[in-house]
């Protein structure tokens, strides 16, 4: 009788062990080749926060229009506008009839008087002051501190610090850029080609050239 009970207990123990081993193997098969749950992923990726696009291993050539990165209105329609003309660089506005009159708030002034008053005001608009006025269309002026590239596909990339230094040198070496910096030309939006790596919305520039 005792031998029978011992044999039954031994068989029961072996059955439990076999069942536990089978369950472990099933779990291993179940996880093999399957996507892990969020909890499991968080365990594997513990210490990582957020994600970012992969940076190309090699720099690429980007083409577009060089603009002022500090401009507030970055809408596509505003970026496509031509720079505003220089104010006060050559007398009264061109194309106006000298005999015409100007009206504002119910007061009418003849063109001669308006031109005389304007001349008194614009005499203080010296070239250095004109070149340091921001352009609302995001054109580059003497007041530009940061540059950006508006790519042909519409993407807007800020240049890194090295790219900003290269852009300053390129603007200074450009004919229209020198004219603008001397206060005798409007802001500029020159076409440029840069060799850079893209990191998010920023271009890490290695080379920059402005088209003549």
C-alpha positions as CSV (number, residue, x, y, z in Angstrom):
1,X,0.0,0.0,0.0
2,X,2.8,2.4,0.9
3,X,4.6,1.6,-2.3
4,X,1.5,2.4,-4.3
5,X,1.1,5.8,-2.5
6,X,4.8,6.7,-3.1
7,X,4.5,5.8,-6.8
8,X,1.3,8.0,-7.1
9,X,3.1,10.9,-5.4
10,X,6.1,10.6,-7.6
11,X,3.9,10.5,-10.7
12,X,2.1,13.6,-9.6
13,X,5.4,15.5,-9.0
14,X,6.7,14.5,-12.4
15,X,3.5,15.7,-14.1
16,X,3.6,19.1,-12.4
17,X,7.3,19.5,-13.5
18,X,6.5,18.6,-17.0
19,X,3.5,21.0,-17.1
20,X,5.7,23.9,-15.9
21,X,8.4,23.1,-18.4
22,X,5.8,23.0,-21.2
23,X,4.4,26.4,-20.2
24,X,7.8,28.0,-20.3
25,X,8.4,26.6,-23.8
26,X,5.0,27.9,-24.9
27,X,5.8,31.4,-23.7
28,X,9.1,31.3,-25.5
29,X,7.4,30.3,-28.7
30,X,4.7,32.9,-28.2
31,X,7.2,35.8,-27.9
32,X,9.4,34.6,-30.7
33,X,8.9,36.9,-33.8
34,X,6.1,38.9,-32.2
35,X,6.0,42.6,-31.4
36,X,6.6,43.3,-27.7
37,X,4.1,45.1,-25.6
38,X,4.5,48.7,-24.6
39,X,5.6,47.7,-21.1
40,X,8.2,45.4,-22.5
41,X,9.5,48.0,-25.0
42,X,9.7,50.6,-22.1
43,X,11.8,48.1,-20.2
44,X,14.2,47.5,-23.1
45,X,14.4,51.2,-23.9
46,X,14.6,52.4,-20.3
47,X,16.4,55.8,-20.1
48,X,15.5,56.9,-23.7
49,X,13.2,59.9,-24.2
50,X,11.6,60.9,-27.5
51,X,12.8,60.2,-30.9
52,X,14.5,62.1,-33.8
53,X,15.1,61.5,-37.5
54,X,18.2,59.8,-38.5
55,X,21.0,62.2,-39.6
56,X,22.3,61.4,-43.1
57,X,25.8,60.0,-42.8
58,X,27.1,62.2,-45.7
59,X,26.3,65.9,-46.4
60,X,23.9,66.7,-49.3
61,X,23.6,69.7,-51.6
62,X,20.5,71.8,-50.8
63,X,19.3,74.6,-53.1
64,X,16.9,77.5,-52.4
65,X,16.6,81.1,-51.4
66,X,18.6,82.6,-48.5
67,X,16.4,84.6,-46.1
68,X,16.4,86.2,-42.7
69,X,15.7,83.5,-40.1
70,X,14.5,86.0,-37.5
71,X,11.6,87.1,-39.7
72,X,8.2,86.7,-37.9
73,X,6.0,86.0,-40.9
74,X,7.3,82.8,-42.4
75,X,4.2,82.1,-44.5
76,X,4.8,80.9,-48.0
77,X,3.0,83.9,-49.5
78,X,5.2,86.3,-47.6
79,X,8.4,84.5,-48.3
80,X,7.7,84.7,-52.0
81,X,7.3,88.4,-52.0
82,X,10.0,90.7,-53.5
83,X,12.0,92.7,-50.9
84,X,10.6,96.2,-50.2
85,X,12.4,99.1,-52.0
86,X,14.8,101.4,-50.1
87,X,13.1,104.3,-48.5
88,X,14.6,107.7,-48.9
89,X,17.4,106.9,-51.3
90,X,16.3,109.1,-54.1
91,X,13.8,111.9,-53.5
92,X,10.1,111.4,-53.8
93,X,8.4,108.2,-54.9
94,X,8.9,107.4,-58.6
95,X,6.0,107.5,-61.0
96,X,4.0,110.1,-59.1
97,X,2.6,113.2,-60.8
98,X,4.2,116.4,-59.5
99,X,0.8,118.2,-59.7
100,X,-1.0,115.5,-57.8
101,X,-2.2,116.0,-54.3
102,X,-2.1,113.8,-51.2
103,X,-5.0,113.4,-48.7
104,X,-4.9,111.9,-45.2
105,X,-7.5,112.2,-42.4
106,X,-9.4,114.9,-44.3
107,X,-6.4,117.0,-45.0
108,X,-5.2,117.6,-48.6
109,X,-1.6,118.6,-49.4
110,X,-0.3,119.3,-52.8
111,X,2.6,117.2,-54.1
112,X,5.2,120.0,-53.9
113,X,4.5,120.6,-50.3
114,X,4.5,116.8,-49.6
115,X,7.9,116.4,-51.3
116,X,9.4,119.2,-49.3
117,X,8.1,117.8,-46.1
118,X,9.3,114.3,-47.0
119,X,12.8,115.6,-47.9
120,X,13.1,117.2,-44.4
121,X,12.3,113.8,-42.9
122,X,14.3,111.5,-45.2
123,X,17.4,113.5,-44.8
124,X,17.8,111.7,-41.5
125,X,17.5,108.3,-43.2
126,X,21.2,107.9,-43.7
127,X,22.5,104.8,-45.4
128,X,23.6,103.1,-42.2
129,X,20.1,103.5,-40.7
130,X,18.3,102.3,-43.8
131,X,20.3,99.1,-44.1
132,X,19.5,98.2,-40.5
133,X,15.8,98.3,-40.9
134,X,14.1,94.9,-41.0
135,X,12.3,93.8,-44.2
136,X,8.8,92.4,-43.6
137,X,9.2,90.0,-46.5
138,X,12.1,88.2,-44.7
139,X,14.7,89.6,-47.0
140,X,18.3,89.8,-45.7
141,X,19.3,93.3,-44.4
142,X,22.1,94.7,-42.4
143,X,20.1,93.8,-39.3
144,X,20.0,90.1,-40.1
145,X,21.7,88.0,-37.4
146,X,20.5,84.5,-38.4
147,X,20.0,83.0,-41.8
148,X,17.7,80.3,-43.2
149,X,17.3,78.5,-46.5
150,X,13.8,78.3,-48.1
151,X,14.2,75.2,-50.2
152,X,12.6,74.8,-53.6
153,X,10.2,72.3,-52.2
154,X,9.0,74.8,-49.6
155,X,10.9,73.4,-46.6
156,X,12.4,76.0,-44.3
157,X,15.8,75.2,-42.7
158,X,17.6,77.4,-40.1
159,X,21.4,77.5,-40.6
160,X,23.7,76.5,-37.7
161,X,26.2,79.0,-36.3
162,X,28.9,77.9,-38.8
163,X,26.4,78.4,-41.6
164,X,25.5,81.8,-40.4
165,X,29.1,82.9,-40.5
166,X,29.5,81.5,-44.0
167,X,26.3,83.4,-45.1
168,X,27.6,86.7,-43.7
169,X,30.8,86.3,-45.7
170,X,28.8,85.3,-48.8
171,X,26.5,88.4,-48.6
172,X,29.5,90.7,-48.1
173,X,31.1,89.2,-51.2
174,X,27.9,89.6,-53.3
175,X,27.4,92.7,-55.4
176,X,23.7,93.2,-54.4
177,X,24.7,92.3,-50.8
178,X,27.4,95.0,-50.7
179,X,25.0,97.6,-52.2
180,X,22.4,96.7,-49.5
181,X,24.9,96.8,-46.7
182,X,26.0,100.3,-47.9
183,X,22.4,101.5,-47.7
184,X,21.9,102.0,-51.4
185,X,19.9,98.9,-52.2
186,X,16.9,96.9,-50.8
187,X,17.1,93.7,-48.8
188,X,18.1,90.7,-50.8
189,X,16.8,87.1,-51.2
190,X,19.7,85.5,-53.1
191,X,19.6,82.0,-54.4
192,X,22.1,79.8,-52.7
193,X,23.4,76.3,-52.7
194,X,24.6,74.8,-49.4
195,X,26.4,71.5,-48.6
196,X,25.0,70.4,-45.3
197,X,23.6,67.7,-43.1
198,X,19.9,68.1,-42.1
199,X,19.2,67.7,-38.4
200,X,15.5,68.2,-37.8
201,X,14.7,71.7,-39.0
202,X,18.3,72.8,-38.9
203,X,21.1,72.6,-41.5
204,X,24.6,71.9,-40.3
205,X,26.5,73.6,-43.1
206,X,29.9,72.7,-44.5
207,X,29.8,74.9,-47.6
208,X,27.7,77.8,-48.8
209,X,27.6,79.6,-52.1
210,X,25.4,82.4,-53.4
211,X,24.5,82.5,-57.0
212,X,25.7,85.6,-58.9
